[in-house]
């Protein structure tokens, strides 16, 4: 809950910052008449709209679980990221349209030095704010904050590129370069919008997070206990900043309910120490079968039916399968 509140507050700060930076860019466009600076300002409008959606989604995601939402409200973050990605793509397409419309119309630019100073200041602030959002989003596992961070940093890089183009325009008086630059930055904006949209759709559709799964599997491998004979049907689903992990753990069949539960608790503690209280573990215990003996590392097993042959290393390929393993 504390992390969710932190995410919500950060998103509110980003929203306020976006309004300030949009104002600065509009002033820069008014001073210079540059279409590429207008491009930068239009993307800031997307920042504001996406910031509102992101703040609302994080507010919803911070709500505790209830009877209607037993897994919490974290999916709202994926919807926010999807909206932000879509808005970025639409902004890029609109900028290309405007650039093509005015490509053969000539106009001179003015007060470029003042405009470049304003855009440079906004770019630096955007980049630092984006780095902060990315760091906190990864730490708190918030897709909405990570999407915001990537968007802010993309906005910063596009601003730096625009400044470079304006320098060339100021030096060589190539005024048509302003429109070409605006179209080039639009392509970059559309590409980044697609990446954010693709990631959010993957979260909504519960697509397996291979990086997270591999990280979890490695953690369990490195801390494996003798009674953890086999692990299979492992799945990790992200609900915003909350992780839901479920798996089947094979333990010696002769353990009583309390002993088997203790092994589950130890596995749960291992995951909790790595990811914090934002993880919910659902572990189904299976009793071992004779086929498990060749991979069982338990030294003193009173019911072993065949000798130990090989320690099976759990990998993404074999752990996600819904079947017990053997040699």
TORTILO-752917 format. One record per residue (C-alpha): residue number from 1; y, x, z. Coordinates in Angstrom, 3 decimals, m for minus. Layout:
<atoms>
NUM Y X Z
...
</atoms>
This chain:
<atoms>
1 0.000 0.000 0.000
2 2.398 2.826 0.858
3 1.864 4.439 m2.568
4 2.473 1.123 m4.310
5 5.789 0.739 m2.471
6 6.753 4.305 m3.440
7 5.984 3.523 m7.081
8 8.094 0.362 m6.954
9 11.093 2.158 m5.445
10 10.861 4.952 m8.014
11 10.828 2.401 m10.836
12 13.967 0.768 m9.427
13 15.747 4.140 m9.338
14 14.719 4.744 m12.953
15 16.075 1.342 m13.937
16 19.474 2.084 m12.383
17 19.501 5.528 m13.999
18 18.714 3.999 m17.403
19 21.745 1.724 m17.156
20 24.018 4.683 m16.343
21 22.634 6.851 m19.168
22 22.882 3.989 m21.660
23 26.569 3.665 m20.814
24 27.076 7.404 m21.340
25 25.358 7.300 m24.745
26 27.360 4.290 m25.891
27 30.553 6.190 m25.012
28 29.258 9.196 m26.988
29 28.505 6.982 m29.997
30 31.946 5.342 m29.769
31 33.603 8.765 m29.759
32 31.595 10.237 m32.630
33 30.396 7.347 m34.792
34 27.062 9.182 m35.102
35 24.065 7.085 m36.165
36 21.659 9.506 m34.510
37 23.511 9.091 m31.204
38 23.319 5.321 m31.702
39 19.565 5.841 m32.126
40 19.471 7.530 m28.746
41 21.473 4.684 m27.197
42 19.193 2.026 m28.654
43 16.174 3.745 m27.114
44 17.967 3.573 m23.780
45 18.113 m0.204 m24.151
46 14.330 m0.072 m24.366
47 14.363 2.023 m21.185
48 16.299 m0.707 m19.401
49 14.064 m3.554 m20.583
50 10.917 m1.542 m19.886
51 12.318 m0.530 m16.491
52 12.721 m4.189 m15.547
53 9.170 m4.955 m16.696
54 7.842 m1.851 m14.947
55 9.577 m2.677 m11.665
56 8.209 m6.214 m11.753
57 4.679 m5.025 m12.555
58 4.743 m2.515 m9.689
59 6.045 m5.232 m7.369
60 3.096 m7.413 m8.374
61 0.663 m4.478 m8.158
62 1.799 m3.761 m4.597
63 0.655 m7.189 m3.413
64 m2.529 m7.164 m1.317
65 m5.782 m8.634 m2.586
66 m6.250 m12.368 m2.215
67 m8.848 m15.025 m2.992
68 m7.608 m15.431 m6.581
69 m7.357 m11.665 m7.179
70 m10.270 m10.022 m5.286
71 m9.668 m6.684 m7.002
72 m5.929 m6.695 m6.376
73 m3.039 m7.010 m8.828
74 m3.086 m3.504 m10.315
75 m3.778 m4.700 m13.872
76 m0.122 m5.760 m14.029
77 0.758 m2.077 m14.548
78 m1.263 m1.992 m17.775
79 0.629 m5.020 m19.077
80 3.926 m3.295 m18.282
81 2.860 m0.138 m20.111
82 1.745 m2.246 m23.085
83 5.146 m3.948 m23.214
84 6.941 m0.613 m22.961
85 4.853 0.900 m25.777
86 5.499 m2.139 m27.984
87 9.258 m2.027 m27.345
88 9.363 1.684 m28.171
89 7.610 1.057 m31.505
90 9.956 m1.827 m32.370
91 13.000 0.293 m31.509
92 11.744 3.083 m33.777
93 11.167 0.674 m36.674
94 14.628 m0.841 m36.222
95 16.286 2.569 m36.250
96 14.481 3.489 m39.491
97 15.661 0.212 m41.013
98 19.277 0.839 m40.012
99 19.129 4.425 m41.275
100 17.794 3.356 m44.677
101 20.440 0.649 m44.915
102 23.258 3.171 m44.440
103 21.621 6.193 m46.090
104 23.844 6.061 m49.172
105 26.995 5.077 m47.320
106 29.234 8.019 m46.468
107 31.193 8.309 m43.252
108 32.651 11.228 m41.346
109 31.937 11.978 m37.729
110 34.534 12.779 m35.078
111 34.746 14.304 m31.590
112 31.308 15.869 m31.991
113 31.853 18.386 m29.195
114 32.539 15.683 m26.617
115 29.615 13.616 m27.890
116 27.223 16.582 m27.677
117 28.258 17.333 m24.090
118 27.587 13.742 m23.026
119 24.220 13.600 m24.805
120 23.183 16.993 m23.389
121 23.952 15.824 m19.847
122 21.987 12.608 m20.322
123 19.056 14.536 m21.849
124 18.822 16.915 m18.899
125 18.933 14.051 m16.398
126 16.307 12.124 m18.385
127 13.961 15.113 m18.514
128 14.162 15.760 m14.770
129 13.696 12.066 m13.966
130 10.717 11.934 m16.330
131 9.114 14.969 m14.684
132 9.501 13.315 m11.272
133 7.958 10.038 m12.519
134 5.029 11.872 m14.109
135 4.327 13.870 m10.957
136 4.461 10.828 m8.701
137 2.559 8.681 m11.202
138 m0.316 11.185 m11.358
139 m0.338 11.660 m7.593
140 m0.394 7.891 m6.976
141 m2.486 7.152 m10.093
142 0.103 4.744 m11.515
143 m0.092 4.214 m15.275
144 3.248 2.394 m15.277
145 5.065 5.365 m13.717
146 3.309 7.837 m16.004
147 4.301 5.761 m19.033
148 7.891 5.697 m17.778
149 7.854 9.468 m17.202
150 6.526 10.195 m20.691
151 9.083 7.836 m22.191
152 11.965 9.484 m20.328
153 10.874 12.979 m21.361
154 10.393 11.868 m24.963
155 13.892 10.418 m24.830
156 15.159 13.763 m23.505
157 13.487 15.798 m26.276
158 14.814 13.422 m28.916
159 18.291 13.875 m27.424
160 17.945 17.670 m27.585
161 16.850 17.392 m31.228
162 19.826 15.179 m31.972
163 22.135 17.754 m30.395
164 20.643 20.452 m32.650
165 21.284 18.278 m35.681
166 24.833 17.558 m34.596
167 25.469 21.293 m34.267
168 24.379 21.768 m37.887
169 26.542 18.848 m38.966
170 29.559 20.256 m37.118
171 29.112 23.741 m38.578
172 28.097 22.953 m42.169
173 29.713 19.498 m42.553
174 26.432 17.977 m43.812
175 27.156 14.434 m42.678
176 24.164 12.783 m44.390
177 21.932 14.873 m42.101
178 22.884 12.501 m39.280
179 20.938 9.656 m40.933
180 17.932 11.799 m41.816
181 17.800 13.043 m38.244
182 17.887 9.472 m36.951
183 14.894 8.557 m39.142
184 12.937 11.669 m38.101
185 13.436 10.881 m34.424
186 12.335 7.314 m35.066
187 8.953 8.546 m36.290
188 8.514 10.523 m33.063
189 9.539 7.485 m31.022
190 6.989 5.278 m32.819
191 4.201 7.827 m32.274
192 4.863 8.044 m28.542
193 5.066 4.278 m28.298
194 1.654 4.056 m29.954
195 0.140 6.500 m27.435
196 1.470 4.499 m24.468
197 0.259 1.238 m26.029
198 m3.181 2.716 m26.750
199 m3.584 3.909 m23.149
200 m2.555 0.566 m21.703
201 m4.965 m1.360 m23.952
202 m7.753 0.991 m22.848
203 m6.970 0.107 m19.223
204 m6.862 m3.626 m19.897
205 m10.222 m3.434 m21.713
206 m11.766 m1.340 m18.881
207 m12.442 1.567 m21.207
208 m14.267 4.390 m19.418
209 m11.957 7.142 m18.211
210 m14.085 10.167 m19.137
211 m11.813 12.705 m17.458
212 m11.902 10.788 m14.199
213 m15.659 10.244 m14.448
214 m16.319 13.933 m15.070
215 m14.088 14.857 m12.134
216 m15.961 12.435 m9.863
217 m19.375 13.648 m11.035
218 m18.436 17.286 m10.471
219 m17.249 16.456 m6.951
220 m20.565 14.758 m6.097
221 m22.580 17.597 m7.669
222 m20.795 20.198 m5.566
223 m21.372 18.262 m2.323
224 m24.841 16.909 m3.013
225 m27.077 16.110 m0.020
226 m30.915 16.394 0.028
227 m31.259 12.628 0.507
228 m29.187 11.983 m2.620
229 m32.207 12.196 m4.905
230 m30.684 10.610 m7.964
231 m27.439 9.040 m9.176
232 m27.107 6.676 m12.094
233 m25.089 3.759 m13.490
234 m21.829 5.341 m12.305
235 m18.664 3.504 m13.322
236 m15.008 3.991 m12.459
237 m12.449 1.286 m13.214
238 m8.716 1.664 m12.632
239 m6.641 m1.247 m11.384
240 m3.211 0.333 m11.472
241 m3.111 2.833 m8.608
242 m6.432 1.597 m7.177
243 m9.835 2.927 m8.236
244 m13.062 0.948 m8.080
245 m16.157 3.165 m8.167
246 m19.663 1.767 m8.255
247 m23.023 3.491 m8.723
248 m26.715 3.417 m7.874
249 m27.840 6.053 m5.385
250 m31.553 6.855 m5.078
251 m32.608 7.795 m1.532
252 m36.062 8.347 0.052
253 m37.823 4.991 0.116
254 m38.855 5.338 3.764
255 m35.289 5.404 5.135
256 m34.434 2.327 7.167
257 m31.348 0.243 6.437
258 m29.139 2.139 8.887
259 m30.218 5.551 7.548
260 m29.634 4.517 3.936
261 m26.244 3.097 4.900
262 m25.326 6.429 6.499
263 m25.924 8.193 3.158
264 m23.678 5.644 1.459
265 m20.986 6.240 4.081
266 m21.159 10.005 3.507
267 m20.737 9.503 m0.238
268 m17.884 7.094 0.378
269 m16.207 9.611 2.707
270 m16.502 12.340 0.065
271 m14.759 10.189 m2.553
272 m12.167 8.981 m0.051
273 m11.217 12.558 0.916
274 m10.620 13.351 m2.747
275 m8.744 10.244 m3.858
276 m7.405 8.718 m0.656
277 m7.511 5.160 0.587
278 m6.811 3.775 m2.893
279 m10.543 4.034 m3.738
280 m13.062 1.274 m3.204
281 m16.715 2.371 m3.333
282 m19.568 0.012 m4.163
283 m22.913 1.806 m3.840
284 m26.274 0.194 m4.488
285 m29.163 2.112 m2.902
286 m32.534 2.436 m4.632
287 m35.721 3.690 m3.038
288 m37.296 6.675 m4.775
289 m40.422 6.351 m6.963
290 m43.175 8.907 m7.691
291 m41.316 9.777 m10.910
292 m38.460 11.097 m8.724
293 m40.554 13.799 m7.002
294 m40.129 16.535 m9.675
295 m36.306 16.406 m9.285
296 m36.186 15.778 m5.513
297 m34.740 18.782 m3.643
298 m35.727 17.509 m0.191
299 m37.792 20.327 1.396
300 m39.811 18.481 4.008
301 m40.746 15.172 2.460
302 m43.721 13.507 4.212
303 m44.633 11.384 1.196
304 m44.119 13.815 m1.711
305 m46.659 13.143 m4.464
306 m45.840 15.971 m6.859
307 m44.118 19.364 m6.437
308 m40.430 19.958 m7.055
309 m39.848 21.344 m10.562
310 m36.161 21.333 m11.386
311 m32.822 20.404 m9.874
312 m31.248 17.903 m12.230
313 m27.546 18.485 m12.725
314 m25.686 15.227 m12.953
315 m23.470 14.987 m16.020
316 m21.443 12.280 m17.685
317 m24.223 11.726 m20.226
318 m27.023 11.125 m17.714
319 m25.161 9.585 m14.761
320 m23.583 6.701 m16.674
321 m27.018 5.575 m17.884
322 m28.522 2.614 m16.067
323 m31.927 4.160 m15.330
324 m33.543 6.527 m12.842
325 m33.966 10.110 m13.973
326 m36.988 12.378 m14.136
327 m38.074 15.558 m15.875
</atoms>
